[in-house]
Amino acid sequence: MIITPAASVAGQRVSETLGLVRGNTIRARHLGKDIVAVLKNIVGGEIEEYTRMMAQAREQATGRMTTQAAALGADAVTDVRFTTSYVMGGAAEILVFGNAVKLEIA
C-alpha cells in the first residue's frame, strides 16, 4: 500500500476515490518517563522516551488507517495528514487521515 502526503502518486493515475480513511490512538504519559523528562528539563536535550512514544503512536495510527483503506480495496492513501490533540492532562490523541484511492492498472 502506498501512503503519501501528495495529492497523487507519481507515475500512476487515480481511477477511483474510495473515501476518507483514518486511524488514531490516544497515549498517556508514564510516571517513570515523566521523572526522566524532568531531569532532562534541568540539563537540557531531547527527551528520547517521549520521542519513541510519539513515534510508536504515529505508527499505530498509520497502521489503523492502512487497515481501513485495505478493507475498502484501496491501492494507496493520498493527501495523508497527521494531527495531535490534547485529550486530558497527560494524554494526547494522534490522528492520521487521507483519501483511499484505487490506481489504474498500467
C-alpha positions in Angstrom: 0.0 0.0 0.0 1.3 3.4 -1.0 0.9 6.1 1.6 1.7 9.7 0.5 1.1 13.3 1.6 0.9 14.2 -2.1 -2.5 14.5 -3.9 -1.3 11.9 -6.4 1.1 9.0 -6.9 4.0 9.7 -9.3 3.6 7.7 -12.5 0.2 6.4 -11.5 -3.3 7.6 -12.3 -6.1 7.5 -9.7 -9.0 5.6 -11.2 -11.4 5.8 -8.2 -11.6 7.6 -4.9 -13.0 5.3 -2.2 -13.3 7.9 0.6 -11.8 9.2 3.8 -9.8 6.8 5.9 -8.4 7.4 9.3 -6.6 5.9 12.2 -6.0 7.2 15.7 -4.6 6.3 19.1 -4.6 8.1 22.5 -1.4 7.9 24.5 -0.9 8.8 28.2 2.3 9.8 29.8 4.1 7.4 32.1 5.3 8.3 35.6 8.8 6.8 35.0 9.1 8.7 31.7 8.0 11.9 33.5 10.8 11.6 36.0 13.3 11.2 33.2 11.7 14.2 31.4 12.0 16.4 34.5 15.8 15.5 34.7 16.2 16.2 31.0 14.5 19.6 31.5 17.1 20.5 34.1 20.1 19.6 31.9 18.5 20.1 28.5 18.4 17.8 25.5 15.9 15.6 23.7 13.5 13.5 25.8 14.0 10.2 23.9 11.4 8.4 25.9 8.7 10.7 24.6 10.1 10.8 21.1 9.9 7.0 21.0 6.4 7.0 22.5 5.1 9.5 19.8 6.8 7.6 17.0 5.0 4.4 18.2 1.7 6.3 18.4 2.2 7.6 14.8 3.0 4.0 13.5 -0.1 2.6 15.3 -2.4 5.2 13.9 -1.0 4.8 10.4 -1.4 1.1 10.7 -5.1 1.5 11.6 -5.6 3.9 8.7 -3.9 1.4 6.3 -6.1 -1.4 7.6 -9.2 0.6 6.9 -8.0 1.5 3.4 -7.2 -2.1 2.6 -10.7 -3.1 3.7 -12.1 -0.7 1.1 -9.8 -2.3 -1.6 -7.5 0.7 -1.9 -4.1 0.6 -3.6 -3.0 3.9 -2.0 -3.8 6.6 0.5 -3.2 10.1 -0.7 -3.3 13.5 1.0 -2.2 12.0 4.3 -2.1 14.3 7.2 -1.3 14.0 10.9 -2.8 15.9 13.8 -2.3 15.8 17.5 -4.9 17.0 20.1 -5.0 17.3 23.8 -7.5 14.9 25.4 -6.9 15.3 29.1 -4.0 16.0 31.5 -1.1 13.8 30.4 -2.9 12.3 27.4 -2.9 13.2 23.7 -4.6 11.8 20.5 -2.6 11.2 17.4 -4.9 11.1 14.3 -3.8 10.4 10.7 -6.2 10.6 7.8 -6.2 10.6 4.0 -8.0 9.6 0.8 -8.2 5.9 0.0 -7.8 5.5 -3.8 -7.7 2.8 -6.5 -4.9 3.2 -9.0 -5.3 2.5 -12.7 -3.5 -0.7 -13.7 -0.9 0.0 -16.3 
